[in-house]
Amino acid sequence: MSSSAHRLPRALAARPLTPVILAANLALPAGVLAQGPPQVVKPPLAQAWIDVATGAGLGMPGLGAGGIDPMAMIGGLFGRAGGGGGNRFGQTQTAPGGRWVDVTLYTRNNPQLAEADQQVPAGFLVPALKLQSPKENKGSAPEPGDDKVVEPTEQERPKGRLLLYWGCGETVRAGQPRVVDFATVTPADLARFFQARRATQRGAHSAVGRPVWPSPDDARLVPEGATLAGEHAFSGAGVPEGFRFRIPPAQDLMPPIQLRRQDQGGATRLEWDALPTARAYFIAGMGGGAGRGEAEMVIWTSSEQPDTGFGLLDYQTNAAVDRWLKEQVLLAPKATACTVPKGVFPGQGAMLRMIAYGSELNLAHPPRPTDPKVPWEPQWAVKLRVKSQTMAMLGMDMSGMPGAPGSEREPEKKEEPKPGVKDLLKGIFGR
């Protein structure tokens, strides 16, 4: 990074391209308002977003192409389904097994920028990256007749229960689980049950006029042993000269999480080696309950506070991670173990997801003037987010899932099975 690069204030990092003056949203030193109007802060001429992810566990490349895809099974509650071999933009969202980097570049000097280049350090082990803009935005125009009025139909309430447990330990704590019964649930009950913390901001994304990597002409995988630490630079039509910055080792690709499981008389002890650059950890599990002739879905998280975790299994801001550490929602960076209490998943097993949060990096050039009367007009800004995550199964029978051994055989005739987690999810979300 050039010596004049400057860490971007959180508010500007959150909405770097808002076409209005953002000074009112920025944290100002005490007494500034009393001295006069706030400093004028303009959006950067160019903005880059870089998402970095390491995946391990069940999320191996190729699982989405006819293999086991537990993400699809739970309706995307823990994130979008991924898979597939090779490299394509968006792999950092689901982080299948491997190392993934997504890049998006935008410049206000050329809103229709089609291509750009990113110079990377020699340690990244590949030459310059070629960024290309998608030819169309995601989604498509509605087909003729799609705008016709659809008559409302009466929806039958799904049958089943949701159970929420939280906290590490060998036994379930007093006052748990929190239960929702769909036969009697109210909107207020659901809102309370699905409490979920989230501070995820915009990262790498796909849009016309914003070149991305990986791209159609450059879909190389990130090599084993590659490092992002070092000098980077962007160039392209309308990209400001001197868009150069340095990524420090703290924001490099993280090691994979090596999650180990050990049964302890019904409780399950989870262990892992602490990652050197992890800021915090979080674990969430979802599976079937014992049931009472109806579907039950059980959710458990490592948080000391009730939280379904649906918003936490993603990149989060540094400030939010630090706050949730103090609230004991997240596990400390030196934590190396957590136990799933006995009896939480007594039925159909469970799928676990674990995330290690790296430290987000926000840079801007030139530095912010210390004189509040001097406007700040950044030439460029960079937001880099980093994480490592893994998936694991706890006692789940996967023989009936697509791609599992024996799934092609003609099923034996059995008694009518009772509803399962998938049925409950379809009832809740209409899938």
Rosetta blueprint (number, residue, H / E / L):
1 M L
2 S L
3 S L
4 S L
5 A L
6 H E
7 R E
8 L L
9 P L
10 R H
11 A H
12 L H
13 A H
14 A H
15 R L
16 P L
17 L L
18 T L
19 P L
20 V L
21 I L
22 L L
23 A H
24 A H
25 N H
26 L L
27 A L
28 L L
29 P L
30 A L
31 G L
32 V H
33 L H
34 A H
35 Q H
36 G L
37 P L
38 P L
39 Q L
40 V L
41 V E
42 K L
43 P L
44 P L
45 L L
46 A E
47 Q E
48 A E
49 W E
50 I E
51 D E
52 V E
53 A E
54 T E
55 G E
56 A E
57 G E
58 L L
59 G L
60 M L
61 P L
62 G L
63 L L
64 G L
65 A L
66 G L
67 G L
68 I L
69 D L
70 P H
71 M H
72 A H
73 M H
74 I L
75 G L
76 G L
77 L L
78 F L
79 G L
80 R L
81 A L
82 G L
83 G L
84 G L
85 G L
86 G L
87 N L
88 R L
89 F L
90 G L
91 Q H
92 T H
93 Q H
94 T H
95 A L
96 P L
97 G L
98 G E
99 R E
100 W E
101 V E
102 D E
103 V E
104 T E
105 L E
106 Y E
107 T E
108 R L
109 N L
110 N L
111 P L
112 Q L
113 L L
114 A L
115 E E
116 A E
117 D E
118 Q E
119 Q E
120 V L
121 P L
122 A H
123 G H
124 F H
125 L L
126 V L
127 P L
128 A L
129 L E
130 K E
131 L E
132 Q E
133 S L
134 P L
135 K L
136 E L
137 N L
138 K L
139 G L
140 S L
141 A L
142 P L
143 E L
144 P L
145 G L
146 D L
147 D L
148 K L
149 V L
150 V L
151 E L
152 P L
153 T L
154 E L
155 Q L
156 E L
157 R L
158 P L
159 K L
160 G L
161 R E
162 L E
163 L E
164 L E
165 Y E
166 W E
167 G L
168 C L
169 G L
170 E L
171 T L
172 V L
173 R L
174 A L
175 G L
176 Q L
177 P L
178 R E
179 V E
180 V E
181 D E
182 F L
183 A L
184 T L
185 V L
186 T L
187 P H
188 A H
189 D H
190 L H
191 A H
192 R H
193 F H
194 F L
195 Q L
196 A L
197 R L
198 R L
199 A L
200 T L
201 Q L
202 R L
203 G L
204 A L
205 H L
206 S L
207 A E
208 V L
209 G L
210 R E
211 P L
212 V E
213 W E
214 P L
215 S E
216 P L
217 D L
218 D E
219 A L
220 R L
221 L L
222 V L
223 P L
224 E L
225 G L
226 A L
227 T L
228 L L
229 A L
230 G E
231 E E
232 H E
233 A E
234 F E
235 S E
236 G L
237 A L
238 G L
239 V L
240 P L
241 E L
242 G L
243 F L
244 R E
245 F E
246 R E
247 I E
248 P L
249 P H
250 A H
251 Q H
252 D L
253 L L
254 M L
255 P L
256 P L
257 I L
258 Q L
259 L L
260 R E
261 R E
262 Q E
263 D E
264 Q E
265 G L
266 G L
267 A E
268 T E
269 R E
270 L E
271 E E
272 W L
273 D L
274 A L
275 L L
276 P L
277 T L
278 A L
279 R L
280 A E
281 Y E
282 F E
283 I E
284 A E
285 G E
286 M E
287 G E
288 G E
289 G L
290 A L
291 G L
292 R L
293 G L
294 E L
295 A L
296 E E
297 M E
298 V E
299 I E
300 W E
301 T E
302 S L
303 S L
304 E L
305 Q L
306 P L
307 D L
308 T L
309 G L
310 F L
311 G L
312 L L
313 L L
314 D L
315 Y L
316 Q L
317 T L
318 N H
319 A H
320 A H
321 V H
322 D H
323 R H
324 W H
325 L H
326 K H
327 E L
328 Q L
329 V L
330 L L
331 L E
332 A L
333 P L
334 K L
335 A L
336 T L
337 A E
338 C E
339 T E
340 V E
341 P L
342 K L
343 G L
344 V L
345 F L
346 P L
347 G L
348 Q L
349 G L
350 A E
351 M E
352 L E
353 R E
354 M E
355 I E
356 A E
357 Y E
358 G L
359 S L
360 E L
361 L E
362 N E
363 L E
364 A E
365 H E
366 P L
367 P L
368 R L
369 P L
370 T L
371 D L
372 P L
373 K L
374 V L
375 P L
376 W E
377 E L
378 P L
379 Q L
380 W E
381 A E
382 V E
383 K E
384 L E
385 R E
386 V E
387 K E
388 S E
389 Q E
390 T E
391 M E
392 A E
393 M E
394 L E
395 G L
396 M L
397 D L
398 M L
399 S L
400 G L
401 M L
402 P L
403 G L
404 A L
405 P L
406 G L
407 S L
408 E L
409 R L
410 E L
411 P L
412 E L
413 K L
414 K L
415 E L
416 E L
417 P L
418 K L
419 P L
420 G L
421 V H
422 K H
423 D H
424 L H
425 L H
426 K H
427 G H
428 I H
429 F H
430 G L
431 R L
